[in-house]
Amino acid sequence: MNYALVQNLINISDFSSAESILKNNPCNDSTWHYLYSKVLLSKQWFDESLNHLKIACDLAPDNYIYNNELINLFGRGRRYSDDYYRGGYRHRNRGCSCCCCDDCCCDCNFSCCDLICLDSCCECMGGDLIDCI
């Protein structure tokens, strides 16, 4: 397997060619999983990318490049969440007792169940719509 070629294809953003080479030459070593995680990340398939990156780290635990990539991938959602709270785009109700819809000052037609569902979706992507639940 010519990993240098695959890495060059990834560097020039030719992800489809890189993916084709990797899929046609499946291998269970750390480099294959690392490069395949990069291809998946380009598609924004974060869960699958994370799975392959974890495998790469497990197979080569001393590889600081793989470990740094894993840390960066884990930190992605946190970074967006922190920007969201610091940006002043949202008023955070610190004094609520059950949910933020208690002090709603707008004419929104969301039920508490709708808001809880939206909060769950936001939390899956690293945000938090309602901080007290």
N, C-alpha and C positions, 0 to 999 in steps of 0.2 A: 504494500500500500504506500503510495506516494503522498505522505501527509504534508510535505512542503508545498506541493501543487494545490492541495485542498486549502491550506492556509492562505496561499496567494489568491486563490479565487474568493475566499471570504474577505480578504483585505481589499479587493477591488469590487466588492459587493456583488459578485456573481454567485449568489447563494444557490440558485437552482442547479448550476453545474456542480458546485461543491456537494450539494445534497445527493445528486445523482451518483457521483463517484462514491460517496460514503454508503449509500444504500446498496450499490452494486458490489461493494466489498465489505460486508459486515464483519466487524471484528470486536472482540470483547476486551480491548485494552483501553487504558485511560485516555490516550490521545484521541482515539476514535470517538469516545463518549464526549470528550471536551469539545472537539470540533463540531460534532453533531449538535451539541447544546448551543453553540454559536449560531448554527443554521436555524435552529428552532427559535432562538431569541430574535433573529431577524424577522421571523414570521409573527413575532409577539406571542408565541405559544409558551408563556412563562412557566406553566406547570411542567410541561414535558421537558423544557430546557433545564429547569431546576432538577428534575429527576436524573437526567443524563449527567449533569454537572456533579450531582452527589455521587453518582457511580464513579465518575472520573476521580473525585477526591478520595473515595474509598479505596480505589485501586492504586492510587499514588498519593498517600496521605502527606508525604513530605514535599509535594509540588506546590510551591507558594503561588504560582500563577493560577492554578486551578482553585486554590483556597481563596485567593483574593477575588477571583471572579464570583465565587460562591457568596462571599461576603457582600460584594457589590450587588448581586442579584437579590439577596435578602434585604438589603438596605433600600432598594428601589421604592417599595411601597411606603416605607417609613419617611423617606424624603418628601414624597408627595403629600403625605399626611401632615408633616410638620409645616410645609409651605401653606397648606390649606388653613391651618389654625393660626399661623402668624400673619397671614396676609390681610386680615381684617375683613374678609368677605363674609364672615358669618358671626353673628352674635351668639356667644355661648352662654347659656343659662346655667349658672352654677347653683342657683338656689331651688331648683325644681325638686319635687318629691317623687314624681313618677315618670313624667316625660315632658318634653319641651313643648308639646301642643297645649299645655296648661296656660301658657302666657302668650299664645299666638295673637299678634296684633294685626294680622292681615286677614283678608277674606278668603282663605284657602279652603278647599273642599276635601282635605285629606283627613281620613280617620286615623285614629291611633294605630290601627292595624296596618294601614298604608305606610305610615311613617316608620313603623318598626321594620316592615319589609324593605323599605328604602334604606334604612340604617344598616340592615344586614348586607345589602348589596354594596353599600359604600365600604363597609368593613372588609368585605372580601377583596376590595381593591386598595386597601390601605388607608381609607378615610374613616370618618365617623360623623354621621349626621346628627345623632342624638347621643351626647356623651354620658348621660346618666343611666343608660340601659345597655 
